[in-house]
């Protein structure tokens, strides 16, 4: 019984923090998924599909599916579409976002992409999944409840040869469900409650065939400790790569990817935790498929995708 209570309590806490902080491991392969400003760094059709299955072995553990696609209209403007669905326990959150990005050319070597997105959000709770001793218990007789919301996101993405830096807010508005008196939704704005994400990356040339890619990803949210990802990835001729990531919430990630025809990349990530939750799970798995229709006469500037 204590084990069940502990896992349930853990899932409740992580559910609250996960509403706007998706646990994506391979975000570095396709930054526009989190940062609409990064769409400006592509010169043709591009996109990615993600699937993440967390905490294998725990019923009701988070699963995540998402895809994004974007295309430049010209040298300065780009548009895109992003979809994701996040499931944990009885709750499902679905986002569909239309994005726009403008590319500001700072000089011949540096660019700044500014992006904004408008989001339709659906939040659903399936109380039928809860098993209770008394089926007539009024506290758990809500069936399936759902609410629709509007939200927005913002992202800035600076890039130059072998370096990038991004700052983004995945949800500018706050969408909340109140369970105290029915199933009621509310939307409000509070700048102190906006979750901010920061990413930095650089690519080092080791020799003619090997590159070392290093990056970091910082998540900041009110009421939660700052989480930092430290990533290293070795890449061979842009054909395949492997590496490690460490999260300050005591997660170690093993990364591997392979590219085909310079247009497609398939990546896999395995996450092993060193926290108390690891006693009950064998880890987490994530798969990503990335496509980038590179133009034959594209710029010689190497834009990092790691």
Phi, psi and omega in degrees: 000317178299323181296318180294317180298318181297313181296317179299315179297318179299316180296323179296317180295313182290333176297316180297313183286338184274353184302323180238003179237087180292138180272073178264132184267328188248036178301334185293341181281337180208086186298331181301342180300320179259332186238104181296336178296336181287348177300332184290349182272001179252148181249009178198183180307138179205161179179179181203153174235130181243149165216128183230130178236106185269152168052061180303132179105351179251123178294136179081007179292159185295139167231152185216136174227138179201158172213156177215149177211142179211164181208135176287138174277325176200199183290344185246339188236143178215150177230156181202171179224134181230135178229139168209155176227125184244123181241134173207122182061233180270358188254142176228131174241128180238129178239137171231118189236132170260126187245150172225139179226144176241133180261120178257114181278112182283312174203193183293344184245343189234145178222152176231120177260131178242124185229151177218148181224147175251129189241131164265126184237132175241129177241127186228141175235126180255092182288348177293341180283346182277124178266121181233158179290323181252107182294344179265008179300117183295339181289339184231038181244029185276352183063225178254122180245142182215148178220145177252144182223165170247143176212176179218158174221160183221148176206142173240136185223111177261135179212148174210184183305114174071009180221145171214157174212136182223147175227131185212155172236106185292336178217110179282325178265162176253121176250119185233148173252130178255117182266355188294321183227073184092209182234087187245140179249151175215151178233133178208168178242133177215108184298332180287345181257001178290134177274127181250139178238135180233135177223143178221145179205149178215146180247124178257135173277117177273320175197200184291341186237339184249137173237148173248118181254126178237141180205164177220153181221122185244129178246127180234129179214142179298134178083001179228151178290148178294131178252134182236131172256133175243119188239138172227138183215126174267132183234135180251109176050029183058022180261319176206162180206162177206153182185190182228150172226148176232131176252142183289354172272020175073045173245139173243130184244138174251125186243144175208144178209158177219142182247151180232125174056021180063006179253329187239144174222133175245128181234151177226141178225134174243130182246128176240128182261148177252014180267184184295331181295335183296343177296332187252002183220153178267006178119189182231151181233146176216140177235141177223141172238123183242139173230145181212106182280081185292134176286146181302322183253043182287166183298150178280352177296128180273108180267117185298138174233066183213000000 
